[in-house]
């Protein structure tokens, strides 16, 4: 196994974005690829490390950039300010993440008939919207993602299978939103799953999350279980 990684610039209109990608150079030929959408703070070492882990599983991994080259929030207030424009106008969010999907298809190691996407927190919302757009994906996985439906609806069928991994006590996603999400996916005739982890709040996959007041706390068991569920899901959708 020889994991190689680098950054690559790509564009959404006039916006310069920078992704981090990783792959196993010991493997030959094209292989399935996984987009990774970051949390509200921007593309950071957390998602770059997830790209390396996915490369070790044999995938081409592409940690996308929603905000722009080098833009990172330094605290919850800055993070919220970066994220909010995309929540206010989901068409902008959808165009931005679609640019990442276009960029990953251009990588020479990628089997562009086998692409999935995963996302964390805000990134979970992003990849769910990518599925909602009817993007040509095998599957999407949301880790403690925001489940709010977009204002803009599409008439395109959802092609991706959907796996949502959710902390039952997440204060950022109400029970009513969870119920509405399940009904939305059913109405769209999606092949969907929702896994809930008891005694678990938001950001449960992030070892640096330690703010009970904000409702973001790491949970080692839920982190391990959710990653295993993602691995099983990717094996299924890429089979």
C-alpha positions as CSV (number, residue, x, y, z in Angstrom):
1,X,0.0,0.0,0.0
2,X,1.4,3.4,-1.0
3,X,-1.0,6.2,-0.1
4,X,-0.3,9.4,-2.2
5,X,-2.0,12.7,-1.5
6,X,-2.0,16.2,-2.8
7,X,-4.2,19.2,-3.3
8,X,-5.9,20.3,-6.5
9,X,-7.5,23.6,-7.4
10,X,-10.9,23.7,-9.1
11,X,-13.5,26.3,-9.9
12,X,-17.2,27.1,-9.2
13,X,-17.6,30.0,-11.6
14,X,-15.1,32.6,-10.4
15,X,-14.6,31.0,-7.0
16,X,-11.3,29.3,-6.6
17,X,-11.6,26.2,-4.4
18,X,-8.9,23.7,-3.2
19,X,-9.6,20.0,-2.5
20,X,-7.3,17.4,-0.9
21,X,-7.2,14.0,-2.5
22,X,-5.7,10.7,-1.7
23,X,-5.4,7.3,-3.3
24,X,-3.4,4.1,-3.1
25,X,-0.7,4.1,-5.8
26,X,-0.2,0.4,-5.5
27,X,-3.5,-0.3,-7.0
28,X,-3.9,-0.4,-10.8
29,X,-6.7,0.9,-13.0
30,X,-9.6,3.1,-12.2
31,X,-11.5,2.6,-8.9
32,X,-14.5,3.9,-7.0
33,X,-14.3,7.4,-5.6
34,X,-15.7,9.2,-2.6
35,X,-16.3,12.9,-2.1
36,X,-16.0,14.2,1.4
37,X,-17.8,17.3,2.5
38,X,-16.5,19.2,5.5
39,X,-18.2,20.6,8.6
40,X,-19.1,24.2,9.1
41,X,-15.5,25.3,9.8
42,X,-14.2,24.5,6.3
43,X,-11.9,22.0,4.8
44,X,-9.5,21.0,7.6
45,X,-7.2,18.3,8.8
46,X,-10.2,16.2,10.0
47,X,-11.6,15.6,6.5
48,X,-8.1,15.4,5.0
49,X,-7.5,12.5,7.4
50,X,-10.8,10.9,6.3
51,X,-9.5,11.1,2.8
52,X,-6.4,9.2,3.7
53,X,-8.5,6.5,5.6
54,X,-10.7,6.1,2.6
55,X,-7.7,5.7,0.3
56,X,-6.5,2.9,2.6
57,X,-9.8,1.2,1.8
58,X,-9.0,1.3,-1.9
59,X,-11.0,4.4,-2.9
60,X,-10.0,7.6,-4.5
61,X,-10.9,10.2,-1.8
62,X,-11.6,13.9,-2.5
63,X,-12.1,16.3,0.4
64,X,-13.9,19.1,-1.3
65,X,-13.9,22.8,-0.4
66,X,-17.2,24.7,0.0
67,X,-15.8,28.1,1.1
68,X,-12.7,28.8,-0.9
69,X,-8.9,28.2,-1.0
70,X,-7.6,28.6,2.6
71,X,-10.8,29.8,4.2
72,X,-11.4,28.4,7.7
73,X,-13.5,29.5,10.6
74,X,-11.7,30.0,13.9
75,X,-14.7,29.8,16.3
76,X,-18.4,28.9,16.2
77,X,-19.4,32.4,15.3
78,X,-17.1,32.5,12.3
79,X,-18.2,29.0,11.3
80,X,-21.8,30.0,11.4
81,X,-21.2,33.1,9.3
82,X,-19.4,31.0,6.7
83,X,-22.2,28.4,6.5
84,X,-25.2,30.6,6.7
85,X,-25.2,31.9,3.1
86,X,-25.4,28.4,1.8
87,X,-28.3,27.6,4.1
88,X,-30.1,30.7,3.0
89,X,-29.8,29.8,-0.7
90,X,-29.5,26.1,-1.3
91,X,-29.1,26.6,-5.0
92,X,-25.8,28.2,-4.3
93,X,-24.9,25.2,-2.1
94,X,-25.9,22.8,-4.7
95,X,-23.9,24.5,-7.5
96,X,-20.9,24.6,-5.2
97,X,-20.9,20.9,-4.4
98,X,-21.8,20.0,-8.0
99,X,-18.5,21.7,-9.0
100,X,-16.7,19.2,-6.7
101,X,-18.5,16.3,-8.3
102,X,-17.4,17.6,-11.8
103,X,-13.8,18.0,-10.5
104,X,-13.5,14.5,-9.1
105,X,-14.6,12.9,-12.3
106,X,-11.6,14.5,-14.0
107,X,-9.1,12.6,-11.8
108,X,-7.4,9.9,-13.9
109,X,-7.8,7.2,-11.2
110,X,-11.5,7.5,-10.9
111,X,-14.1,5.1,-12.2
112,X,-16.7,7.8,-12.9
113,X,-19.5,5.2,-12.9
114,X,-18.8,4.6,-9.2
115,X,-18.9,7.7,-7.1
116,X,-20.3,8.2,-3.6
117,X,-20.2,11.1,-1.2
118,X,-20.0,11.4,2.6
119,X,-20.3,14.5,4.7
120,X,-20.0,15.7,8.3
121,X,-22.5,18.2,10.0
122,X,-22.9,20.9,7.4
123,X,-21.2,18.5,5.0
124,X,-24.0,16.0,5.6
125,X,-26.5,18.5,4.4
126,X,-24.4,19.2,1.4
127,X,-24.2,15.5,0.3
128,X,-27.9,15.0,1.0
129,X,-28.6,18.0,-1.3
130,X,-26.3,16.4,-4.0
131,X,-28.6,13.3,-3.8
132,X,-31.7,15.5,-3.8
133,X,-30.5,17.1,-7.0
134,X,-30.6,13.8,-8.8
135,X,-26.8,13.7,-9.2
136,X,-25.4,10.5,-10.8
137,X,-24.1,8.9,-7.5
138,X,-24.2,5.5,-6.1
139,X,-24.8,6.6,-2.6
140,X,-24.4,9.4,0.1
141,X,-23.7,9.1,3.8
142,X,-24.5,11.9,6.2
143,X,-22.6,11.8,9.6
144,X,-24.5,13.9,12.2
145,X,-25.7,16.0,9.2
146,X,-28.3,18.8,9.2
147,X,-31.5,17.3,7.7
148,X,-33.4,20.5,6.8
149,X,-35.0,20.1,3.3
150,X,-34.0,22.6,0.6
151,X,-36.4,25.4,-0.4
152,X,-35.9,24.5,-4.1
153,X,-37.3,21.2,-5.2
154,X,-36.2,19.2,-8.2
155,X,-38.3,16.9,-10.4
156,X,-35.3,14.7,-11.1
157,X,-35.4,11.2,-9.5
158,X,-33.0,10.6,-6.6
159,X,-30.5,8.0,-8.0
160,X,-28.3,7.7,-4.9
161,X,-28.9,5.4,-2.0
162,X,-28.9,7.3,1.3
163,X,-27.5,6.5,4.7
164,X,-28.0,9.0,7.5
165,X,-26.1,8.5,10.8
166,X,-27.6,10.5,13.6
167,X,-27.1,11.1,17.3
168,X,-30.5,10.6,19.0
169,X,-29.9,13.6,21.3
170,X,-28.5,16.0,18.7
171,X,-29.8,19.4,19.7
172,X,-29.2,20.8,16.2
173,X,-31.7,18.3,14.6
174,X,-35.1,18.1,16.2
175,X,-37.2,14.9,16.3
176,X,-39.6,16.6,14.0
177,X,-36.9,17.2,11.4
178,X,-35.8,13.6,11.6
179,X,-39.4,12.5,11.1
180,X,-39.8,14.9,8.2
181,X,-36.6,13.7,6.6
182,X,-37.7,10.1,6.7
183,X,-41.0,11.0,5.1
184,X,-39.2,13.1,2.5
185,X,-37.0,10.2,1.5
186,X,-40.0,7.9,1.4
187,X,-42.0,10.3,-0.8
188,X,-39.0,10.5,-3.2
189,X,-38.9,6.7,-3.3
190,X,-35.3,6.7,-2.1
191,X,-33.5,3.6,-0.9
192,X,-32.8,5.1,2.5
193,X,-31.6,4.2,6.0
194,X,-31.4,6.1,9.2
195,X,-29.2,4.9,12.1
196,X,-29.7,6.6,15.4
197,X,-27.1,6.3,18.2
198,X,-28.5,6.6,21.8
199,X,-26.9,9.0,24.3
200,X,-25.2,10.8,21.4
201,X,-25.2,14.4,20.4
202,X,-23.8,16.4,17.5
203,X,-20.3,16.0,16.0
204,X,-19.9,12.6,17.6
205,X,-17.2,11.6,15.1
206,X,-14.8,14.5,15.9
207,X,-12.3,13.8,18.7
208,X,-11.9,17.5,19.3
209,X,-15.6,18.1,19.9
210,X,-16.0,18.7,23.7
211,X,-18.7,21.4,24.2
212,X,-21.7,20.0,26.0
213,X,-23.2,23.5,26.2
214,X,-23.1,23.7,22.4
215,X,-24.2,20.1,22.0
216,X,-21.1,18.9,20.3
217,X,-19.3,16.0,22.0
218,X,-17.2,13.2,20.7
219,X,-18.5,9.7,21.2
220,X,-15.9,7.0,20.6
221,X,-18.4,4.1,20.3
222,X,-20.8,6.0,17.9
223,X,-17.8,7.1,15.9
224,X,-16.6,3.5,15.4
225,X,-20.1,2.1,14.7
226,X,-20.9,4.8,12.2
227,X,-17.6,4.4,10.3
228,X,-18.3,0.6,10.1
229,X,-21.8,1.3,8.8
230,X,-20.3,3.6,6.1
231,X,-17.8,0.9,5.1
232,X,-20.6,-1.7,4.7
233,X,-22.7,0.8,2.8
234,X,-19.9,1.7,0.3
235,X,-19.2,-2.0,-0.3
236,X,-22.9,-2.5,-1.1
237,X,-23.3,0.5,-3.4
238,X,-20.1,-0.1,-5.3
239,X,-20.7,-3.9,-5.8
